[in-house]
Amino acid sequence: MQSSSDRRVFLWLAFAASAVVAIGLFFVPAFIIRPFTHQTPTGLALAMALRQHAPWGTLATALVCLILALVLWGVANWWRKIVIALVMVLVGFSAVMSRLNYFEWMFHPVPSAQFESESASKLDKGEMILAVRFGSDARAYPIREMAYHHVLNDVVASVPVAVTY
């Protein structure tokens, strides 16, 4: 027969493990998929797989955490109650955030394209650009700006284009 102390240790370990899974399902993809950082194919595949399963995974582990937190709350002293509350805030945050497309917040769309003449531009001579030309109408989009915004809708020679990088 299990002692009361063994049961509490098991409950705390189960609470910690389910909290780590819930928090990890949100934070691991958010950490791996960051703009302007190197992403390996394996890391990106892991992040996308976790991202796909995160909404249901965080919900299931959040429910397990909640049940375990309620059981542990009755036998916990004041500082353990603080730990339980803080962990549950992180678990709840992860469960909510895993349902949102937080990657959209990393990139800000260009509200409207603004262009300057070649002589008025402040681009360095070695700066890379994306160029689009239809007939006599041409546009140049600095890679530095496109890397931040990723998509720009524009019209070149009356032809709508979506410029991406």
C-alpha positions as CSV (number, residue, x, y, z in Angstrom):
1,M,0.0,0.0,0.0
2,Q,1.2,3.5,-0.9
3,S,2.0,5.9,1.9
4,S,0.4,9.4,1.8
5,S,3.9,10.9,1.2
6,D,4.4,8.7,-1.9
7,R,1.0,9.6,-3.2
8,R,1.8,13.3,-2.8
9,V,5.2,13.0,-4.6
10,F,3.4,11.2,-7.4
11,L,0.8,13.9,-7.7
12,W,3.4,16.6,-7.7
13,L,5.5,14.8,-10.4
14,A,2.3,14.3,-12.5
15,F,1.4,18.0,-12.0
16,A,4.9,19.1,-13.0
17,A,5.1,16.7,-16.0
18,S,1.7,17.8,-17.4
19,A,2.5,21.5,-16.9
20,V,5.8,21.1,-18.8
21,V,4.0,19.4,-21.7
22,A,1.3,22.1,-21.8
23,I,3.8,25.0,-21.6
24,G,6.2,23.3,-24.0
25,L,3.5,22.8,-26.7
26,F,3.2,26.5,-26.9
27,F,6.7,27.8,-26.1
28,V,8.8,25.3,-28.2
29,P,7.3,26.3,-31.6
30,A,7.4,29.9,-30.6
31,F,11.1,29.7,-29.7
32,I,12.1,27.7,-32.8
33,I,10.1,29.7,-35.4
34,R,11.5,33.2,-34.9
35,P,12.2,35.7,-37.6
36,F,15.8,36.3,-38.5
37,T,17.1,33.2,-36.7
38,H,18.5,30.0,-38.2
39,Q,16.0,27.2,-38.3
40,T,17.1,23.7,-39.1
41,P,14.8,21.4,-41.2
42,T,14.5,19.0,-38.2
43,G,13.8,21.8,-35.8
44,L,11.2,23.4,-38.1
45,A,9.5,20.0,-38.6
46,L,9.3,19.5,-34.9
47,A,8.0,23.0,-34.3
48,M,5.3,22.6,-37.0
49,A,4.3,19.2,-35.6
50,L,4.0,20.6,-32.1
51,R,2.1,23.6,-33.4
52,Q,-0.4,21.4,-35.2
53,H,-1.1,19.3,-32.0
54,A,-0.9,22.2,-29.5
55,P,-4.5,23.3,-29.4
56,W,-5.8,19.9,-28.3
57,G,-2.7,18.9,-26.4
58,T,-2.6,22.0,-24.3
59,L,-6.3,21.6,-23.5
60,A,-5.9,18.0,-22.4
61,T,-2.8,18.8,-20.3
62,A,-4.4,21.9,-18.8
63,L,-7.4,19.9,-17.6
64,V,-5.0,17.3,-16.1
65,C,-3.1,20.1,-14.4
66,L,-6.3,21.7,-13.1
67,I,-7.5,18.4,-11.6
68,L,-4.1,17.8,-10.0
69,A,-3.9,21.4,-8.8
70,L,-7.2,21.1,-7.1
71,V,-6.2,17.9,-5.4
72,L,-2.8,19.3,-4.3
73,W,-4.3,22.7,-3.2
74,G,-5.9,21.1,-0.1
75,V,-2.6,19.7,1.2
76,A,-0.2,22.4,0.1
77,N,1.3,25.1,2.3
78,W,1.2,28.8,1.3
79,W,4.3,28.8,-0.9
80,R,3.3,25.7,-2.7
81,K,-0.1,27.3,-3.4
82,I,1.8,30.2,-5.0
83,V,3.7,27.7,-7.2
84,I,0.5,26.0,-8.2
85,A,-1.1,29.3,-9.0
86,L,1.8,30.5,-11.1
87,V,2.1,27.3,-13.0
88,M,-1.6,27.3,-13.7
89,V,-1.3,30.9,-15.1
90,L,1.4,29.7,-17.4
91,V,-0.6,26.6,-18.4
92,G,-3.7,28.7,-19.1
93,F,-1.7,31.2,-21.1
94,S,-0.2,28.4,-23.2
95,A,-3.6,26.8,-23.8
96,V,-5.0,30.2,-25.0
97,M,-2.0,31.2,-27.0
98,S,-1.8,27.9,-28.8
99,R,-5.1,28.6,-30.4
100,L,-4.0,32.0,-31.8
101,N,-1.8,32.6,-34.8
102,Y,0.9,34.4,-32.8
103,F,3.3,34.3,-35.8
104,E,1.2,37.1,-37.4
105,W,2.1,39.4,-34.6
106,M,5.8,39.0,-35.5
107,F,5.3,40.6,-38.9
108,H,3.7,43.9,-39.6
109,P,2.0,44.4,-42.9
110,V,2.9,47.4,-45.0
111,P,-0.2,49.6,-45.0
112,S,0.6,51.1,-48.4
113,A,3.7,51.0,-50.6
114,Q,5.6,54.2,-51.0
115,F,8.3,54.6,-53.6
116,E,11.1,57.0,-54.2
117,S,13.1,57.7,-57.3
118,E,16.4,56.0,-57.7
119,S,18.3,59.3,-57.0
120,A,16.3,60.0,-53.9
121,S,16.6,56.5,-52.3
122,K,18.9,56.0,-49.4
123,L,19.8,52.4,-50.3
124,D,23.5,51.4,-50.2
125,K,25.0,50.4,-53.5
126,G,25.4,46.8,-52.3
127,E,22.0,46.4,-50.8
128,M,20.0,43.5,-52.3
129,I,16.5,44.2,-53.8
130,L,13.6,42.3,-55.3
131,A,12.7,43.8,-58.6
132,V,9.4,43.6,-60.6
133,R,9.1,45.1,-64.1
134,F,6.1,45.1,-66.4
135,G,6.7,47.1,-69.6
136,S,8.1,50.5,-68.6
137,D,6.8,50.3,-65.0
138,A,9.3,48.9,-62.5
139,R,9.5,48.6,-58.7
140,A,12.4,47.7,-56.4
141,Y,11.7,46.3,-52.9
142,P,14.7,46.2,-50.4
143,I,15.3,42.7,-49.1
144,R,15.9,44.3,-45.6
145,E,12.3,45.6,-45.5
146,M,10.8,42.5,-47.2
147,A,12.5,40.2,-44.6
148,Y,10.6,42.1,-41.9
149,H,7.2,42.4,-43.6
150,H,7.4,39.2,-45.9
151,V,4.4,40.2,-48.1
152,L,3.6,43.4,-50.0
153,N,0.6,43.9,-52.2
154,D,1.3,46.3,-55.0
155,V,0.2,47.3,-58.5
156,V,2.8,47.4,-61.3
157,A,1.7,48.6,-64.8
158,S,-2.0,48.1,-63.7
159,V,-1.2,44.5,-62.8
160,P,-1.8,43.5,-59.1
161,V,1.2,41.7,-57.7
162,A,2.0,40.1,-54.3
163,V,5.7,40.4,-53.6
164,T,6.9,37.9,-51.1
165,Y,10.2,37.1,-49.4
